[in-house]
Amino acid sequence: MLKEFKEFAMKGNVIDLAVGVIIGGAFGKIVSSLVNDILMPFFGYILSGINVADLKFIIRPASGDIPEVAILYGSFIQAIVDFVINAFSIFLFIKFLSSLKKKEEEAPPAPPEPAPEVVLLEEIRDLLKEKQ
């Protein structure tokens, strides 16, 4: 069973998937930082200085040691913006890769080499042309 697992783990697809997950995680952090540190403060500035992440609907206010109960819809909005940017970026990347594959497929295949009989007949034809 260990041998089978090793063969499975060393297949090219599994390694490619692992690399993709690691790069995707790092890219996700970059996009999250873009949304949280650049876009949302900008939107907050446009919306009269509101911090979008702090937007919430308070169901029960805090009293004493009991914390408030609230729906944090501002964080939800940030998560949606984060997702949309990630999804759009992945879409553009896949579209770019697809266009590269199409260019590879569109390249005309090399013409097949002629059969030996055809080559021999062409040589005879060329020799006969030279004698004339």
Secondary structure, DSSP 8 states (H G I E B T S, - for coil): -HHHHHHHHTSHHHHHHHHHHHHHHHHHHHHHHIIIIIIHHHHHHHTTS--GGG--EEEE--BTTB--EEE-HHHHHHHHHHHHHHHHHHHHHHHHHHHHHHHHHHS--------HHHHHHHHHHHHHHHH-
